[in-house]
């Protein structure tokens, strides 16, 4: 926290007690992760062929990676502008000591919040917001965020242009 306050790490959802390092990942595991990062719809057969392993090995490794929490799910990447979310911003929040649980629970309920994280910075929380327009952004900040008990202040950083993970294909490789 910015003023030297401390947070109990085990009280943070997804904190140290909930997130432990995965078992050692070998080259095949990393290959599976890289292929899934490129195309989550890849069949296990195609995955096995690309990595030169048996289908049985691909199934068992994928099952283990899922069980261990390395693979947390599968999804689709959408273009926010093409689905009508033309205004994006990062919003930094300063919160009161010991309010993280309630603040994080409320952030999960607000429309437009796409991601947020507890930070070790001169602010406490950083949230990625995607909304239709500036009016919706104003309402989210003034009526949504400022109505959360424990939020002391916010600062909005408009996004003019951004890159995508798609531009960094090697990012998923270890």
C-alpha positions, 0 to 999 in steps of 0.5 A: 500500500502506498503509505506503508500499510500491510495486507495479509497476503493470505487474505488476498483472493488468489494470494500465496496460499491459493496460488502455488507454483506449478510442477516443473514444466518440460519442453513438451508441456511448454509446447502444449501451452504455446500451441494452445495460446495460438489456437485454443480450438486445436484438436488433441490429435493435431496437438499431438502431431505438431508436438510429435507425441502420441495422442494418449500422451497429449491427453494425459499431459493436457489433463495434468496441466488442467488439474494443476491449474496451469491451463485454467480454461479456454476462451475467445479473444474479441475486438472490443471496438467491434463489439461496441466497447469503444472507450477503454481506460486504466483506472487506479484506485487508492483504498482504505486499509483492510478493505481489499476483500470488499472492494474486490468483491464489488469490482467483480459486479461492476459492468465494464471492469475487465480486469483488476489487480492489487498493486504494490505501487503509489496506488492500490488497485489497477482496473482495466475498463472497457465501455461504450462511450465516455458517458458510460465511463463517467457513470462507472467512475462516479457512480460505480467506483466511488460508491464502493466502501473503502475506495478513497480516490480514483485516477482515470488513464484513457487508452488511445491505442493498444497492442495485443498479445497476438503481436507477441507470439513468443510471449507464451514460450518459456 
